[in-house]
Amino acid sequence: MSICTVLAMFLATACNDRRPAPTTEPYQIYRDGGGQLISAEADRADLLRWGGDIEIRYYCASACVIFTTLPNACIGSRAKIGFHGSNINLGPIGNQQMATYLRGEAKRRYLAEWQHIPQTEMHWISAREYKELDPPVRICGED
């Protein structure tokens, strides 16, 4: 078996927790606990290409947080945002990969504190607290 075949098999199984494709607006991300960062990155690229409105509701944790910085996304005013460190950290993979999607004080706090939280735990903040750390974040209905 060639290395390309093995790599293709790995990639096919690595993205097994993809979110549904957008079909209507607003696309809702709700009660999302994250999952595999590689899947969230693929979903984020799809949602960015799609360009429709996205609402993040209830809670968004772990890999889900990368959707909060999409230009077409807003966060529900009562939503909670959850952070913890990655279970895989190899060079740019893991915490550094996650940090590339964060901005401002949220990114600084993630790198200084939240990336050190074990994956079995979560640091929660409110949507409004998150917006204070990253002012370009939009709260749904407050545009």
N, C-alpha and C positions, 0 to 999 in steps of 0.2 A: 504494500500500500504506500503510495507516494505521500510526501509531506503535504502537498496541496489537498489531497483527499482527506487526510486527517484534519487539516485546518478547516476545510469546508464542513466536515462533520461537527467539529467543535463549535464553529460559528452558528451552525443551524440549531444546535441545542443551547447555545449561550443566550439567545434572545427568545426565550420561551415564555416571557411574561409581558408581551407587548399589549398596549392599550388598544381599544377599538379605534378604527380609523374614523376621522370626523366625517359626519354626513349632514349635520344641521348646526345652525348657530343658535345660541351659543353652545360650544362644545363644553361639557362639564367634566371636570376632574374633581371627584369627591371621595372622601374617605380613602385616600390613597396612601398606603404605607410605604411606597417606594418600590422595592424590588431591585432587579439588577440594573446597575448604572448604564451598562451598554444598551439595554433595551430602552431605558428612559432617554438616552441620547438619540436613538433612532426615532423614537416617538416625538421627541422635541423637534428634530429636523423635519419630520412630516408635518407637525402642527405649524411650524414656522413657514414652510412652503405653502401650506393650505391658506393661511392668512386670515381665517375667520376669527370671531371673538371666542375667547376661552375664559371660563369662570372656574376658579378653584374654590371649592366649598368644603365645609366641615373641618377636615384636617388634611394636611399634605406633609408627609414626612420622608426623611431619607432621600433616596434618588428623586422622588417627586419634586423636591425643592427646585430642581433645575428648570421646572416649568414656570416658576414665579417670575423669572426675569425675561420671559418672552414679551416682545413689544405688544402683542395682541392679547395678553392675559391680564385678568384682574383677580384679586383675592377677596373672598367674601369677608365682610366686616367682622364676623364672629369666628372666622376660621382660625385654626392653630397650625403653626409651622414647626416641624420637628427636625432636630439635627442630632447626628451621632457620627462617629468615625466609620470608615470603610473596613470591611473584613479583609480586603486585599489591598496591599500597599506595596507596589513595586515601581519605583521611580515615578514617572508621571501618571501611573495608574492608581486609582483609589482616591485618597483625600485630595491630592493635587488636581486630579481630574475633576472632582466635584467642585473644587474652589474656582475653577475657570469659569463657572456659570454664575458665581456670586459677585456682588459688587459692594463697594464702599465699606462701611462699618460692619455689615453682615459678613463680608468676606474676611475682614480682619479678625472678627470674633471667632469665625469658623476655624481659621488657621491657628489662632492663639489658644482657643479653649475647646470648642465643640468637636473638633476632629479627634480629640483625645477621649471622648465619651465612648465607652464600649458599645458595640453594635446591639447588645442586649438591653441597652438603656436608651433614653431619649431626652433631649433638652427641648422643652416646648416653649414657644413664645406666641403671643397673639398676633393677628394680622397687623394691628396698629403698631405694636412694638417692632415688628419686622419692617414696616414702612419707615419708622423712625431711623432704623439702621440702613435702609436702602430707599431714599426718598423717591426715585423714579418708579417704584412699585406702585401699582394702581389698586385702590380699594374699589370693588364693584359698586356702581351707583354714585360714586363721588367724583366723577370726572368733570 
